[in-house]
Amino acid sequence: MPIDIRGSSASEIADSLRALVERGGLRPGDALPPVRTLAESLGVNRNTVSAAYRQLTIAGLVVTLGRGGTRIAGQAPVAQEGFADTVLRDVGTGNPDPSFIPDPSRALATIAGRPILYGEPVIDPDLERWAQEWMSADLEPASLRLTITSGAADAVERLLAQALTREDAVALEDPCFLASIHTVRMGGYRAVPVPVDEEGMTVDGLRAALAHGVRAIVCTPRAQNPTGASLSAQRAAALREVLGEHPYVLVIEDDHYSMLSRTDYHSLIGPEHRRWALVRSVSKFLGPDMCLAVTASDPETAQRLALRLTPGTTWVSHLLQRLAHALVTDPDARDRVDAAAEHYAARNAAFAELLTAAGIPVRAQDGLNLWVTLPVPARAVSEQLMRRGWLARTGDEFDLVPAGPSHRLRLTVHDLSDDDAGQLAADIAASVRAVA
């Protein structure tokens, strides 16, 4: 066997292959031995080699190409939110409008206080009191504990890490938020897709995921990214009924849009559910640089989450916590947040009308973005749009289980002028005609 792969267990074989990649013995595109061949060479069961390859696939180190075999994966960058480095007009950023983010200048003058030292409480008392009221108003469970993390993605990563081990199954919405895809991939977990429709996560999809043995569920109760879908009261009740038979499956709700949402909050978390967490970041309304999220959870999950914080950041800066509290309790800043919510909803609705009038029906839902269904493959349309000066994001990046080329675009259009919005709608319609 030309490749010096060793090991008698799946983990040992996977570690051996990792070491070969790290040392340059295997490079992107190199083929791995067929499962049967490697099993015979190592004197192990074929299932053992299959499990090793599966571990590496989940970790993104190898790709399975059907009859093309299993090959070392290239270092393709994981898709990220935000501006792209391009001369094109970027309408796929997913960013809030900076003109609607409250100015922190006045609040900064109020947050000075005595220094915080090691061993002191990790949550600012004023923020804790405010957040306790904010979170408990929407939760049925009688007892909750608060944790502050460096944003929602940080909270979700640590919540999964305290509950799961490698190859554990996690239910994710499909299509899915990019940060969740990245978190599950890097954690070595198995993503189990749950389809999303206009009312959010589907009941049959969740039931199938639970039958598949998922140990955690990550759900967006409203303004789901990328679709904008929000759970209806009826859908949430049906999902809670399904979860009633699985009270120890960890349910993580990422209510990222919270204060900006124009829809009611309906939760998967029932009063008897034992393992749960509701995460609310301030990034969408106070700005992405305010890396802070509040997590409310059951007491045991909170304790385990606190332990996950201990080896790393330990706590989020009290200066940042005080600033967040000063802003969310300032009437002028809250008015700015309310104005932003109305702005996003109005601009998305107006652009949806433009596209619909241009022959591409679309319904504006909640959130910063629009999810547009096309009659032709989205990537071909995006290429046409690039020739017209636009950079759009296709649905391919958000699909957990691609069923052929995506026919979706996710557009961030709330910061376009009326003229630019009209031009983009016309260019999308022209691009669809060009590839039809």
Protein Blocks (a to p, Z undefined) as FASTA:
>chain_A
ZZacedjbfklmmmmmmmmmmnopacghiacddfklmmmmnopafklmmmmmmmmmmnop
accehjnopadddfddcddedjdddfbdcfklopacfklgccfklmmmmmgccdddehia
fbdfklmmmmmmmmmmmcfblbdcddddebjklmmmmmmmmmpcehiacdddddddfklm
mmmmmnopacddddddfkopafklmmmmmmnopabdcddfbhpafklpacdfklmmmmmm
mmmmmmmbccddddfklmmpcbdcddfbdfkbfbdcddddfklmnojklgcddddddfkl
mmmmmmmmmmmnopacfklmmmmmmmmmpmklmmmmmmmmmmmmmmmmmmmmmmmmnopa
cdddedjbdcdddfbdfklmmmmmmmnopacddfklmpmbdgbjafbdcddfklpcfklm
mmmmmmmmmmmmmmZZ
